């Protein structure tokens, strides 16, 4: 079993990364091979809406040459994809939003070819962190993930999130328990 984890936090030692690392550690302890990407260290350009990717039926096919190609390869090789982002202004960070837009390149269709998607086995999950209440801060990103995975016809496992209480508290017992439970949910989905 393979997992691809994409960190969207824009700074080192982020609360979101601390929470995500708890999920990753649990998955690794269960024998899942995990590959991670930190967007803050990568060049991910924004989608230009050219739609050329849709006509390339056998691969990701994006015409933009940046680091998204290596993430796309790992996503296709993975069973589980976890997107991790702090919430900035009720949504993902700019680097994560750029990546989410670029996921559209897995969709394949033209005027003469019906819709298909290169992602078939992947299950997606979301890990988030915010300063306010989860229900009113993570809800827009959660809904976006629901719609993205529904459009792609792939499984969305939901999200785990914590309210920001500082880096030292990001691994506190309550957050750690939530992270372990989410990792177990992800792992169990891979077994079914």
Steps between C-alpha positions, in 0.01 A plus 500: 500500500628844406408848614589841362489784752518861382581771754354839410627691802714798404734497800715247679378359832137566423219370716346331198822319418528380861149353480568349159821338624294318764281354224806410292672329795191290567469397134870408484465292817224306321730424206384770258775640277471879522649758263477865609523828311535845659354754258695784664816341357357436154406690187128446440360750254133584471278337241461714187174337389627395159326156522783335303541242778157354426597375155809312628323177584780283638680736739456810712572709194538850641696734272642695797847376581551525875508269803136396461610223266679310774208543740260380228710187447494425872125560523441250219724246674325546835190352656454787744556874446496732801496875449613695804441873533446764761191708441574854382191717442269197516690298239824322423829683458583639157747217418238238592231676299734499198555126545127436536432689177768296324331173606256579222767371262416142599158547335481398137236616254461693179207597279507149352627290793283434808630577851748269671756548773848354542442478875297189563622334820606808692330600819539861611509645847555844643694618805439855610573742780335832576476766768122496532242228538548214253138495388505862384859516377569166330156460346579672168815297437321181604216578256752575224664161557161330490422664167845436355491129586136468390589652162801266473285202607740404776456446872526782755566385856429836661735704714666523835569841640593678818454847627836676516634525852865548411767265367576338833133408539454362149595155620305519825310188594164610358654587163712184506191287563315666210805449275526131594128449439524665159808292410308187599205607283737556207676168556174308526381654175813365331427148621146494360 
